[in-house]
Amino acid sequence: MIHLPNAISFGRLLSVPIVIYLMLKGMMVGAFWIFVVASLSDAVDGYLARRFNFSSRLGVYLDPFADKILLISVFLMLGYLHEASLFLIVGLIGRDLLIFCAIFQLRRSIGDNLGSPIFISKVHTLLQMVFVTIVLGKHAFSLSINETFLSLLGYVIMGTTLFSAIEYIRIWRKFLKKT
């Protein structure tokens, strides 16, 4: 049971090529449901890890890695389908690359004791998942979604992208001053 959160995260990672394939083939109902299950699995594995102390060194890396691969892949696909702006996609990928490089460097400098993701980062991930769910749902079920609403949500996500990147930079500078 202790490895259940890791198995769930690994399942989320394995869902990525399936979602992308379904999106490419225009099978949006399947893409929608697999994405929804994958997104919900993020909350489930986190809950299990915290609630039952099932956390592991592998899980510390696998969970956020699975989230990033899922979201970056789907946003790239949404860009290909003209459902997400290049500006938003570049911002999301740039932020994630910044975080990856900073964490890599900090782990080399101070080890693994970097703490948990900040609250705004969790909100950011949730907003991305909501955006993708709405866009996939729009196509899967022929929903009439206001494009202004989607644009506004994209701007909110870009705001959380910038705000969380700035917050992480502030935190990392503080870490580096201690070393």
C-alpha positions as CSV (number, residue, x, y, z in Angstrom):
1,M,0.0,0.0,0.0
2,I,2.9,2.4,0.7
3,H,3.6,2.5,-3.1
4,L,0.0,3.2,-4.1
5,P,0.6,7.0,-4.6
6,N,3.6,6.2,-6.9
7,A,1.6,3.7,-8.9
8,I,-1.2,6.4,-9.3
9,S,1.4,9.0,-10.5
10,F,2.9,6.4,-12.8
11,G,-0.5,5.7,-14.3
12,R,-1.0,9.5,-14.8
13,L,2.3,9.5,-16.7
14,L,1.1,6.5,-18.8
15,S,-2.1,8.4,-19.7
16,V,-0.2,11.1,-21.5
17,P,0.4,9.3,-24.9
18,I,-3.2,8.0,-24.8
19,V,-4.7,11.5,-24.3
20,I,-2.5,13.0,-27.0
21,Y,-3.3,10.2,-29.4
22,L,-7.0,10.6,-28.8
23,M,-6.8,14.4,-29.3
24,L,-4.8,13.9,-32.6
25,K,-7.5,11.5,-33.8
26,G,-10.3,13.9,-32.8
27,M,-11.6,11.4,-30.3
28,M,-12.4,14.2,-27.7
29,V,-14.8,12.3,-25.5
30,G,-12.1,9.7,-24.7
31,A,-9.5,12.4,-24.3
32,F,-11.8,14.3,-22.0
33,W,-12.5,11.4,-19.7
34,I,-8.9,10.1,-19.5
35,F,-7.7,13.7,-18.8
36,V,-10.3,14.1,-16.1
37,V,-9.3,10.8,-14.4
38,A,-5.6,11.7,-14.7
39,S,-6.3,15.1,-13.2
40,L,-8.3,13.7,-10.3
41,S,-5.5,11.1,-9.7
42,D,-3.2,14.0,-8.8
43,A,-5.4,14.8,-5.9
44,V,-5.8,11.2,-4.9
45,D,-2.1,10.3,-4.8
46,G,-1.4,13.5,-2.8
47,Y,-4.1,12.7,-0.4
48,L,-2.9,9.2,0.1
49,A,0.7,10.2,0.6
50,R,-0.2,12.8,3.2
51,R,-3.1,11.0,5.0
52,F,-1.4,7.7,5.4
53,N,2.2,8.9,5.3
54,F,2.8,7.0,2.1
55,S,5.3,9.5,0.8
56,S,8.6,8.4,-0.7
57,R,11.7,9.9,-2.3
58,L,10.4,8.6,-5.7
59,G,7.0,10.2,-5.2
60,V,8.6,13.6,-4.5
61,Y,9.9,13.5,-8.0
62,L,7.3,11.3,-9.8
63,D,4.2,13.2,-8.8
64,P,5.2,16.7,-10.1
65,F,7.0,15.1,-13.1
66,A,3.7,13.3,-14.1
67,D,1.7,16.6,-13.7
68,K,4.2,18.6,-15.8
69,I,4.4,16.0,-18.6
70,L,0.6,15.7,-18.7
71,L,0.0,19.4,-18.7
72,I,2.8,20.5,-21.0
73,S,1.9,17.7,-23.5
74,V,-1.8,18.6,-23.6
75,F,-1.1,22.3,-23.8
76,L,1.2,21.7,-26.7
77,M,-1.6,19.7,-28.4
78,L,-4.1,22.5,-27.6
79,G,-1.7,24.9,-29.3
80,Y,-1.5,22.6,-32.3
81,L,-5.3,22.5,-32.4
82,H,-5.4,26.4,-32.0
83,E,-7.2,26.1,-28.7
84,A,-4.4,27.7,-26.6
85,S,-2.3,30.7,-27.4
86,L,1.4,30.4,-28.1
87,F,2.0,33.2,-25.5
88,L,0.4,31.0,-22.8
89,I,2.2,27.8,-23.9
90,V,5.6,29.5,-23.9
91,G,4.9,31.1,-20.5
92,L,3.9,27.7,-19.0
93,I,6.9,25.9,-20.4
94,G,9.3,28.7,-19.5
95,R,8.1,28.6,-15.9
96,D,8.4,24.9,-15.7
97,L,11.9,25.0,-17.2
98,L,12.9,27.7,-14.7
99,I,11.6,25.6,-11.8
100,F,13.3,22.5,-13.1
101,C,16.7,24.2,-13.5
102,A,16.4,25.9,-10.1
103,I,15.4,22.8,-8.3
104,F,18.2,20.8,-10.0
105,Q,20.8,23.4,-8.9
106,L,19.4,23.8,-5.4
107,R,19.4,20.0,-4.8
108,R,23.1,20.0,-5.9
109,S,23.8,22.9,-3.5
110,I,21.7,22.1,-0.4
111,G,20.2,18.6,-0.9
112,D,16.7,17.4,-0.9
113,N,15.3,19.6,1.9
114,L,13.5,22.1,-0.3
115,G,10.0,21.9,1.2
116,S,6.7,21.5,-0.4
117,P,5.3,23.3,-3.5
118,I,3.9,26.8,-2.6
119,F,0.1,27.4,-2.5
120,I,0.0,29.5,-5.7
121,S,1.7,26.7,-7.6
122,K,-1.0,24.3,-6.6
123,V,-3.6,26.9,-7.7
124,H,-1.7,27.3,-10.9
125,T,-1.8,23.5,-11.6
126,L,-5.5,23.3,-10.8
127,L,-6.4,26.2,-13.1
128,Q,-4.5,24.6,-15.9
129,M,-6.4,21.3,-15.4
130,V,-9.7,23.3,-15.3
131,F,-8.8,25.1,-18.5
132,V,-7.9,21.8,-20.3
133,T,-11.0,20.1,-19.0
134,I,-13.3,22.9,-20.3
135,V,-11.6,23.0,-23.7
136,L,-11.8,19.2,-24.1
137,G,-15.4,19.2,-22.8
138,K,-16.3,21.9,-25.3
139,H,-15.1,19.6,-28.1
140,A,-16.2,16.3,-26.6
141,F,-19.8,17.4,-25.9
142,S,-20.3,20.2,-28.4
143,L,-20.7,22.7,-25.5
144,S,-21.1,26.4,-26.2
145,I,-18.3,27.9,-24.1
146,N,-17.8,31.7,-24.2
147,E,-14.4,32.4,-25.9
148,T,-14.0,35.5,-23.8
149,F,-14.3,33.3,-20.7
150,L,-11.6,31.0,-22.0
151,S,-9.4,33.9,-22.9
152,L,-9.9,35.4,-19.4
153,L,-9.0,32.0,-17.8
154,G,-5.9,31.9,-20.0
155,Y,-4.9,35.4,-18.7
156,V,-5.5,34.2,-15.1
157,I,-3.3,31.2,-15.7
158,M,-0.6,33.4,-17.2
159,G,-0.9,35.6,-14.1
160,T,-0.4,32.6,-11.8
161,T,2.5,31.5,-14.1
162,L,4.3,34.8,-13.5
163,F,3.3,35.1,-9.8
164,S,4.4,31.6,-8.9
165,A,7.7,32.0,-10.9
166,I,8.5,35.2,-9.0
167,E,7.6,33.6,-5.7
168,Y,9.9,30.6,-6.4
169,I,12.7,32.9,-7.4
170,R,12.3,34.8,-4.1
171,I,12.3,31.6,-2.1
172,W,15.3,30.2,-3.9
173,R,17.3,33.4,-3.4
174,K,16.5,33.1,0.3
175,F,17.7,29.4,0.3
176,L,20.9,30.4,-1.5
177,K,21.7,33.2,0.9
178,K,21.6,30.6,3.7
179,T,24.3,28.5,2.0
